[in-house]
Amino acid sequence: MKRAAALLLSIWTAGAAHAFGAVVTRVSDGDTLFVQPDDRGRKPLKVRLRDIDAPERCQAWGEEARAALAQRVLGRRVEIRPHSRDDWQRVIAALSLGGDDIGAWMVAEGHAWSTRWRGAPARYAAEERAARAARRGVHAHAGAVEPWRFRSRHGPCTRGRSRLQR
């Protein structure tokens, strides 16, 4: 079963021509969701939005980021453009709704940070700068902590763990 899923994923991630439609069935946090591909023969997929990092569920603004993403895409048909897979077997993908880039929207609205990888410029750097300047979302709060710094200090969120501010 895992081999079949890996083969399908390798085919999907071969290029942008392999984008596919799906319906968002669940939103776990501000950058992770589940989709049911239009081809009902495919199993539901866990998708991590590419190039953004939203606050953890137990972190300040984490629930607001999850709610914003859910309000925007839950139950809606989206286009998935797979890029790769992470260590937790999530599909890393760009997501669009009616032509709108959802990752860009999350960053522009202040619900996520644009990720940087090994010194490469952040894909949504302009959106993040604008959100910071306008003090939108998480950027309205002094001392907002980037999710990667939060995880390095506190580890991952677990069920039953109280909401942490920093």
Rosetta blueprint (number, residue, H / E / L):
1 M L
2 K H
3 R H
4 A H
5 A H
6 A H
7 L H
8 L H
9 L H
10 S H
11 I H
12 W H
13 T L
14 A L
15 G L
16 A H
17 A H
18 H H
19 A L
20 F E
21 G E
22 A E
23 V E
24 V E
25 T E
26 R E
27 V E
28 S E
29 D E
30 G L
31 D L
32 T E
33 L E
34 F E
35 V E
36 Q E
37 P E
38 D L
39 D L
40 R L
41 G L
42 R L
43 K L
44 P L
45 L E
46 K E
47 V E
48 R E
49 L E
50 R L
51 D L
52 I E
53 D E
54 A L
55 P L
56 E L
57 R L
58 C L
59 Q E
60 A L
61 W L
62 G H
63 E H
64 E H
65 A H
66 R H
67 A H
68 A H
69 L H
70 A H
71 Q H
72 R H
73 V H
74 L L
75 G L
76 R L
77 R E
78 V E
79 E E
80 I E
81 R E
82 P E
83 H E
84 S E
85 R E
86 D L
87 D L
88 W L
89 Q L
90 R L
91 V E
92 I E
93 A E
94 A E
95 L E
96 S E
97 L E
98 G L
99 G L
100 D E
101 D E
102 I H
103 G H
104 A H
105 W H
106 M H
107 V H
108 A H
109 E L
110 G L
111 H L
112 A L
113 W E
114 S E
115 T L
116 R L
117 W L
118 R L
119 G L
120 A L
121 P L
122 A L
123 R L
124 Y L
125 A H
126 A H
127 E H
128 E H
129 R H
130 A H
131 A H
132 R H
133 A H
134 A H
135 R L
136 R L
137 G H
138 V H
139 H H
140 A H
141 H L
142 A L
143 G L
144 A L
145 V L
146 E L
147 P H
148 W H
149 R H
150 F H
151 R H
152 S H
153 R H
154 H H
155 G L
156 P L
157 C L
158 T L
159 R L
160 G L
161 R L
162 S L
163 R L
164 L E
165 Q L
166 R L
